[in-house]
Amino acid sequence: MGHDITSIDDVTALLAEQGYICGRDLATVVFLALRLGRPLFLEGEAGVGKTEIAKAISAALGRRLIRLQCYEGLDASSAVYEWNFAAQMVAIRTAEAVEGTDREALVDELFSERYLIRRPLLEAMSPQPGGAPVLLIDELDRTDEPFEAFLLEALSDFQVTIPELGTIKAPEPPIVILTSNRTREVHDALKRRCLYHWVEYPTFERELEILQARAPEASAALSREVVAFVQRLRTEDLFKKPGVAETIDWAKCLLALDVIDLSPDVIADTLGAILKYQDDIQKIASGEIAKILNDAKASLDTA
């Protein structure tokens, strides 16, 4: 590792240097994942900072971040490698124009490293400058069970087989972080391979700390109002509750507009920075803003 991590406090401090503020429960599971070489499985609502933790770990350790963004229909070959078909066709056409081409040598050449396109899983198992990379397998719940089964095998021995080239084994296992927004349950067999943590929305104090780290130019008073409003907004019946990223974005929007303190008009004008679905915006915009703001300010007064 680029840094000598010997304690949970080391993890907390290193992540804080990257602007990632986390509680001791998350720092503990990250420490154990690094110490034991186990994949880390993070579940939670969208926007609670699951992807950000992988970015922060890679930056803190000075390791390359390799991201496999999952989607419906993702299959093993798309995640591991493919052949550069266009370049192979050019090579074939060129060879056809030359008399006396050795066909066998051409086939060997076409299926060599030169024409191999490395996808995230193969890339993560290849030697990297600075040590084993951080492999982020993002939104695993978007894929299907056959891909999960393949992934389970790949993460068990950290090797993949390319028929034309043979088996490629990672010289050092990557640091693996899997995330899920829990749109469906991920299979137990895969979860058992990992250390697990459910990432909650942060408390008021922690979200304030995060905002101060990410938008330090915001005044203490405005930051407190922003966090209180977003925290109160999350208690509403919304299709998509705002995440921490939305809190930070909104604060930056308010700063760009030279807002000193929150008012119903300012909130109505900037609601698109916090809520990303029209149904949610309509629900909150119809007379609810003033009530939520009053509740938020009251919570600050009593705090």
C-alpha positions as CSV (number, residue, x, y, z in Angstrom):
1,M,0.0,0.0,0.0
2,G,1.1,3.6,-0.7
3,H,0.4,4.4,3.0
4,D,1.0,2.2,6.0
5,I,-2.5,1.6,7.4
6,T,-2.2,0.1,10.8
7,S,-5.4,1.2,12.5
8,I,-9.0,2.3,12.0
9,D,-7.9,5.9,12.8
10,D,-5.4,5.8,9.9
11,V,-8.3,5.0,7.6
12,T,-10.5,7.8,9.0
13,A,-7.6,10.3,8.6
14,L,-6.6,9.2,5.1
15,L,-10.1,9.4,3.8
16,A,-10.6,12.8,5.5
17,E,-7.6,14.1,3.6
18,Q,-9.5,13.2,0.4
19,G,-12.6,15.1,1.7
20,Y,-14.4,11.9,2.6
21,I,-15.8,12.1,6.1
22,C,-16.9,8.7,7.4
23,G,-18.1,7.3,10.8
24,R,-16.1,4.6,12.7
25,D,-18.4,1.8,11.6
26,L,-17.5,2.4,7.9
27,A,-13.9,3.1,8.7
28,T,-13.7,-0.2,10.5
29,V,-15.1,-2.3,7.6
30,V,-12.7,-0.5,5.2
31,F,-9.8,-1.2,7.5
32,L,-10.7,-4.9,7.7
33,A,-11.3,-5.2,3.9
34,L,-7.8,-3.8,3.3
35,R,-6.1,-5.8,6.1
36,L,-7.8,-9.1,5.2
37,G,-7.8,-8.6,1.4
38,R,-11.5,-9.2,1.2
39,P,-13.9,-7.5,-1.3
40,L,-16.1,-4.8,0.3
41,F,-19.8,-4.8,-0.5
42,L,-21.6,-1.5,0.1
43,E,-25.4,-1.2,-0.1
44,G,-27.6,1.8,0.5
45,E,-29.8,4.4,-1.2
46,A,-28.4,6.2,-4.2
47,G,-26.4,9.3,-3.3
48,V,-25.1,8.2,0.1
49,G,-21.5,8.1,-1.0
50,K,-20.8,4.5,-2.0
51,T,-19.0,5.3,-5.2
52,E,-17.2,8.1,-3.6
53,I,-15.6,5.8,-1.0
54,A,-13.9,3.8,-3.8
55,K,-12.6,7.1,-5.3
56,A,-11.3,8.2,-1.9
57,I,-9.6,4.9,-1.1
58,S,-7.8,4.8,-4.5
59,A,-6.7,8.5,-4.1
60,A,-5.6,7.9,-0.4
61,L,-3.6,4.8,-1.3
62,G,-2.2,6.2,-4.5
63,R,-3.7,3.3,-6.5
64,R,-5.4,3.4,-9.9
65,L,-9.2,3.3,-9.8
66,I,-10.7,0.9,-12.4
67,R,-14.5,1.1,-12.6
68,L,-16.9,-1.5,-14.0
69,Q,-20.2,0.3,-14.4
70,C,-22.9,-2.4,-14.3
71,Y,-26.0,-2.3,-16.5
72,E,-28.8,-4.7,-17.5
73,G,-27.5,-7.2,-20.0
74,L,-23.8,-6.9,-19.0
75,D,-22.1,-10.1,-19.8
76,A,-18.7,-11.6,-18.9
77,S,-17.0,-10.8,-22.2
78,S,-18.0,-7.1,-22.1
79,A,-16.6,-7.0,-18.5
80,V,-13.3,-8.8,-19.3
81,Y,-12.1,-8.3,-22.8
82,E,-12.9,-8.1,-26.5
83,W,-11.0,-8.2,-29.7
84,N,-10.4,-5.1,-31.8
85,F,-12.5,-6.4,-34.7
86,A,-12.0,-3.2,-36.9
87,A,-8.2,-3.4,-36.5
88,Q,-8.3,-7.2,-37.2
89,M,-10.2,-6.6,-40.4
90,V,-7.7,-4.0,-41.6
91,A,-4.9,-6.5,-40.9
92,I,-6.6,-9.2,-42.8
93,R,-7.3,-6.9,-45.8
94,T,-3.6,-5.8,-45.8
95,A,-2.4,-9.4,-45.6
96,E,-4.7,-10.4,-48.5
97,A,-2.9,-7.8,-50.7
98,V,0.4,-9.4,-50.0
99,E,1.3,-12.6,-51.8
100,G,2.6,-15.6,-49.8
101,T,1.1,-14.6,-46.5
102,D,1.6,-17.2,-43.8
103,R,-2.0,-17.9,-42.7
104,E,-1.1,-19.5,-39.4
105,A,1.2,-16.6,-38.4
106,L,-1.6,-14.2,-39.4
107,V,-4.1,-15.9,-37.1
108,D,-1.6,-15.9,-34.2
109,E,-0.9,-12.2,-34.9
110,L,-4.7,-11.4,-35.0
111,F,-5.3,-12.9,-31.6
112,S,-2.3,-11.4,-29.8
113,E,-2.0,-8.7,-27.2
114,R,-1.8,-6.1,-30.0
115,Y,-5.5,-6.6,-30.9
116,L,-6.8,-7.2,-27.3
117,I,-9.0,-4.5,-25.8
118,R,-8.9,-4.8,-22.0
119,R,-12.1,-4.3,-20.2
120,P,-12.2,-3.4,-16.5
121,L,-11.9,-7.0,-15.0
122,L,-8.9,-7.9,-17.1
123,E,-7.3,-4.5,-16.6
124,A,-7.7,-5.0,-12.8
125,M,-5.9,-8.3,-13.0
126,S,-3.0,-6.9,-15.0
127,P,0.1,-5.4,-13.2
128,Q,-0.3,-1.7,-12.4
129,P,2.2,0.9,-11.5
130,G,1.9,1.7,-7.8
131,G,0.5,-1.7,-6.9
132,A,-2.8,-3.5,-7.1
133,P,-5.6,-1.2,-8.3
134,V,-9.0,-0.4,-6.7
135,L,-11.6,-2.3,-8.7
136,L,-15.0,-0.6,-8.3
137,I,-17.9,-2.8,-9.5
138,D,-20.7,-0.2,-9.4
139,E,-24.4,-0.8,-9.1
140,L,-24.2,-4.6,-9.2
141,D,-27.9,-4.9,-8.6
142,R,-28.5,-3.7,-12.3
143,T,-27.0,-7.0,-13.6
144,D,-28.5,-10.5,-13.6
145,E,-27.7,-13.7,-11.8
146,P,-25.5,-15.3,-14.5
147,F,-23.2,-12.3,-14.3
148,E,-23.1,-12.6,-10.5
149,A,-22.1,-16.2,-10.8
150,F,-19.3,-15.4,-13.2
151,L,-18.2,-12.6,-10.9
152,L,-18.2,-14.9,-7.9
153,E,-15.7,-17.2,-9.7
154,A,-13.5,-14.3,-10.9
155,L,-13.3,-12.8,-7.4
156,S,-12.6,-16.2,-5.8
157,D,-9.3,-16.8,-7.7
158,F,-8.6,-13.4,-9.3
159,Q,-8.0,-14.9,-12.7
160,V,-9.7,-14.9,-16.1
161,T,-9.2,-17.1,-19.1
162,I,-9.0,-15.9,-22.7
163,P,-9.2,-18.9,-24.9
164,E,-6.7,-17.6,-27.5
165,L,-4.2,-16.4,-24.9
166,G,-4.7,-18.6,-21.9
167,T,-5.3,-17.8,-18.2
168,I,-4.3,-14.4,-16.8
169,K,-3.9,-14.3,-13.0
170,A,-3.6,-11.1,-11.0
171,P,0.0,-10.8,-9.6
172,E,-1.6,-9.2,-6.6
173,P,-5.4,-9.2,-5.9
174,P,-7.0,-5.8,-6.6
175,I,-8.9,-4.0,-3.8
176,V,-12.5,-4.8,-4.7
177,I,-15.4,-2.6,-3.8
178,L,-18.9,-3.6,-5.0
179,T,-21.9,-1.3,-4.6
180,S,-25.7,-1.9,-4.8
181,N,-28.7,0.5,-4.6
182,R,-30.7,-2.6,-3.6
183,T,-33.2,-2.5,-6.5
184,R,-33.0,-6.2,-6.1
185,E,-31.3,-8.6,-3.7
186,V,-27.8,-9.8,-4.6
187,H,-27.2,-13.5,-4.2
188,D,-26.0,-14.7,-0.8
189,A,-23.0,-16.6,-2.3
190,L,-21.5,-13.4,-3.6
191,K,-22.2,-11.5,-0.4
192,R,-20.5,-14.2,1.7
193,R,-17.3,-13.6,-0.2
194,C,-17.3,-10.0,0.9
195,L,-17.3,-7.8,4.0
196,Y,-20.7,-6.0,4.1
197,H,-21.8,-2.5,5.1
198,W,-25.1,-0.7,4.8
199,V,-24.3,3.0,4.1
200,E,-26.9,5.2,5.8
201,Y,-27.7,8.8,5.0
202,P,-25.4,10.8,7.4
203,T,-26.5,12.4,10.6
204,F,-26.9,16.2,10.7
205,E,-23.5,16.7,12.2
206,R,-21.7,14.4,9.8
207,E,-23.5,15.9,6.7
208,L,-22.5,19.4,8.0
209,E,-18.9,18.2,8.3
210,I,-19.0,16.8,4.7
211,L,-20.5,20.0,3.3
212,Q,-17.8,22.1,5.1
213,A,-15.1,19.9,3.6
214,R,-16.6,20.0,0.1
215,A,-17.9,23.6,0.0
216,P,-15.7,25.4,2.6
217,E,-16.6,28.8,1.1
218,A,-20.2,28.5,2.4
219,S,-20.9,30.3,5.6
220,A,-21.5,28.3,8.8
221,A,-25.1,29.7,9.0
222,L,-26.0,28.8,5.3
223,S,-24.4,25.4,5.6
224,R,-26.5,24.6,8.7
225,E,-29.7,25.7,7.0
226,V,-28.9,23.7,3.8
227,V,-28.2,20.5,5.7
228,A,-31.3,21.0,8.0
229,F,-33.5,21.6,5.0
230,V,-32.2,18.5,3.0
231,Q,-32.4,16.3,6.1
232,R,-36.1,17.4,6.7
233,L,-36.8,17.0,2.9
234,R,-35.7,13.3,3.2
235,T,-38.6,12.6,5.6
236,E,-41.1,13.4,2.8
237,D,-42.6,10.7,0.7
238,L,-40.3,11.2,-2.4
239,F,-39.6,8.9,-5.3
240,K,-35.9,9.8,-5.1
241,K,-34.6,11.3,-1.8
242,P,-31.7,13.7,-2.3
243,G,-28.3,12.3,-1.6
244,V,-25.2,13.9,-0.1
245,A,-24.0,14.8,-3.6
246,E,-27.2,16.9,-4.0
247,T,-26.6,18.7,-0.7
248,I,-23.2,19.7,-2.0
249,D,-24.4,20.7,-5.4
250,W,-27.2,22.8,-4.0
251,A,-24.9,24.6,-1.6
252,K,-22.6,25.5,-4.6
253,C,-25.7,26.7,-6.6
254,L,-26.7,28.9,-3.7
255,L,-23.2,30.3,-3.4
256,A,-23.2,31.1,-7.1
257,L,-26.4,33.1,-6.6
258,D,-24.9,34.9,-3.6
259,V,-27.6,33.6,-1.3
260,I,-27.0,34.4,2.4
261,D,-29.9,32.5,3.9
262,L,-32.7,30.3,2.7
263,S,-36.1,31.6,1.7
264,P,-39.1,29.8,0.1
265,D,-38.5,31.7,-3.2
266,V,-34.8,30.9,-3.4
267,I,-35.6,27.2,-2.7
268,A,-38.3,27.1,-5.3
269,D,-35.9,28.6,-7.9
270,T,-33.2,26.0,-7.2
271,L,-35.2,22.9,-6.4
272,G,-33.8,21.2,-9.5
273,A,-30.4,21.0,-7.8
274,I,-31.8,18.8,-5.1
275,L,-34.7,16.9,-6.7
276,K,-34.3,15.2,-10.0
277,Y,-37.8,13.9,-10.7
278,Q,-40.7,16.2,-11.8
279,D,-43.2,14.4,-9.6
280,D,-41.1,15.1,-6.6
281,I,-40.6,18.7,-7.6
282,Q,-44.3,19.3,-8.1
283,K,-45.1,17.6,-4.8
284,I,-42.7,19.8,-2.8
285,A,-43.3,23.0,-4.8
286,S,-47.1,23.0,-4.1
287,G,-47.0,25.0,-0.9
288,E,-44.8,22.5,1.0
289,I,-41.5,24.5,0.8
290,A,-42.3,27.1,3.4
291,K,-43.5,24.4,5.9
292,I,-40.4,22.3,5.4
293,L,-38.1,25.4,5.7
294,N,-39.9,26.4,9.0
295,D,-39.5,22.9,10.3
296,A,-35.8,22.9,9.4
297,K,-35.2,26.3,11.0
298,A,-37.1,25.2,14.1
299,S,-34.8,22.1,14.4
300,L,-31.8,24.4,14.3
301,D,-33.2,26.6,17.0
302,T,-33.8,23.7,19.3
303,A,-30.5,22.0,18.5
